[in-house]
C-alpha cells in the first residue's frame, strides 16, 4: 500500500517534477541511482555492511564511525549511501575508496534491485533515517538493522504518536539503537521500543580528530587573511540569517574594521539568495572557489562558501563561529560540535531544539554561547574577547566526550549486528 501510494503521488506530481528536472540541476543529480538505472556494485565476495546517512552533516558522523569500523574489521566491505547528492559528495571526499550512491526510491522494486546487487549482511542507519520499504525488505531478508548515533527530536516523538505509525515507518524492525544520550533513550522507550534494544554510546560527531596541524594557517592564507585579522564564520545559514549576521557584523566592524566575514549557506542552491541578502546590507561578496582561483577582491568582501563538505575544516580558520539554523524558528539548529572540535569560540541562536542536549553540554563546559538575534553583535564582541578561554573549554569538552565510535562498535558486536570476523559466507542473519 505504501509503495502504491508513493508511486501514485509521483504520478500526480509528474508535471511539476518534469519542470524541476528541466530547470534545476539538483533534481537531476542522482536521478539514475534513485530509479536504480545505475546501481552500486560490491567489490569483493565477503560480508558487506551498508551504511546510510540522510545528508552531508550525518555523513560526517557516518565517516567517523566507518573509519573506526575499518580499523577494527578490515575483513568487511562497506558501501555508503545518502538521501542527497551532496551527502554522496561528502562520502566520496571522506572515503574515496568506498562505493557511495544516492538512496534508491523507497519502493519495493527499487529497493529490491539494490539489495539483490550488494547483498548486505547488515544495514546501519545514521541518526534515525527510517524508510519503510527499505526496512521492510531488509527485515524480510533477515538483514540485521541498526541505528548509529541515534537522535529522536520531540517533534518526531509527537508525530509518531500511534503504534501503527511506528510500525509503519519500521521503528520496530531495528535490532539495536546506539543513541547519543539518555534523553534519546528515554524517548525511544516511551515510543514503545524495548529498553534492551537501546544503548547509549555518545555522539559520533564529536568523536573525530581535530583538523590537522597547519589547517588554520593554510586556510587563512587562501582567504587572504593576516595573522591579526579577526574572522567570523557563519556556518549552515538559512533564509533571513545572512541578513541578520551581516547586520551584527557591521556593528562589530565599527571597533574591528579589519575583521572579515565568511558565510556558508546550508544548501548550495541558495548561493544567489545569500549573496543578494548580503548585498542588501551593503556588503560585496566573493565565492570561495573564485577566491582560490586568484580573483581580485576588495579587502572587506564577504566570502560565500560554494563548495561542499568543507565547513568542518573551515571552522579552524575562524576566531568566532556562528552555528546557524538556530537564529530563526522552524529549523532547530545544526552541529555545534564542529567548531568546538576545531578549537573555535562558538555561538548558536536560541532555536536549537534539534541539538538541545549538545548545546546544554557545551554551554555547561563554557565552550558555547547562546545569543538572541538582537544581541548577536554584542555576543560576537564578547566571544572575540574571550576566545582563548572558550578554546580551552572546547578542548576539555571534546576530551571528555571521546569514545562514541568504540562504544558503538562494541554495541554492534555484542548485539551481533556485524557478522563474525573471518567469515565470508554470503548468507544473511538476524540478531
Secondary structure by P-SEA (a helix, b strand, c coil): caaaaaaaaaaaaaaaaaaaaacccccccccccccccbbbbbccccbbbbbbbccaaaaaaaaaaaaaaaaacccbbbbbbbccaaaaaaaaaacccbbbbccccccaaaaaaaaaaccccbbbbccccccaaaaaaaaaabbbbbcccccccaaaaaaaccaaaaaaaccccccccccccaaaaaaaaaaccccccccccccccccccccccaaaaaaaaaacccccbbbbbbcccccaaaaaaaaaaaaaacccccbbbbbbbccccaaaaaaaaaaaabbbbbcaaaaaacccccccbbbbbcccccaaaaaaaccbbbbcccccccccccccccccccccbbbbccccccaaaaaaaaaaaccbbbbcccaaaaaaaaaaaaaaaaaaaaaaaaaaaccaaaaaaaaaaaacccccccccccccccc
